[in-house]
């Protein structure tokens, strides 16, 4: 804000102030500030990417996808924008396109744990459970304390009928993040399927 008092058209300051607005939940303000930055500096790939993140948060998935495409037109090797585009496409139900975007992100940045995990989510929803499991394992090899990947791995293992392995994955997720309600609930489901009803009830209570 100090910078913008001196120079109201400073695009980096406008963009970063917009990012802060997004992070505190003021998404409409974020859109205004980031669009102002882009009006001044149209080739600002990071601002296009972050504008997409705000639009996705607002539920405007097609507009978000368009923003990611703009970022990638400027900076084709922008792994984060490929990953974010994948997330928007996934939420739009375009699972094959989403998987392709995650593959592009990983071609640029092979150690991108989040993209491996997101690819796993798309593969799971495509019914490719073994491939999904492999993607989650890759994510966890890079980032062993990735609670969400442990949880999602557990879901795929459960769907494959590997209940003991699923339980182990859910346990890892809640050990890393004890407040992870969804993982406690999923652990309860797997324990229930194993006939361990008292343990399942305890997990549901935690959730």
Secondary structure, DSSP 4 states (H G I P E B T S, - for coil): -HHHHH-TT-HHHHHHHHHHHHHTT-HHHHHHHHHHHHHH-TT-HHHHHHHHHHHHHTT-HHHHHHHHHHHHHH-TT-HHHHHHHHHHHHHTT-HHHHHHHHHHHHHH-TT-HHHHHHHHHHHHHTT-HHHHHHHHHHHHHH-TT-HHHHHHHHHHHHHTT-HHHHHHHHHHHHHH-TT-HHHHHHHHHHHHHTT-HHHHHHHHHH-
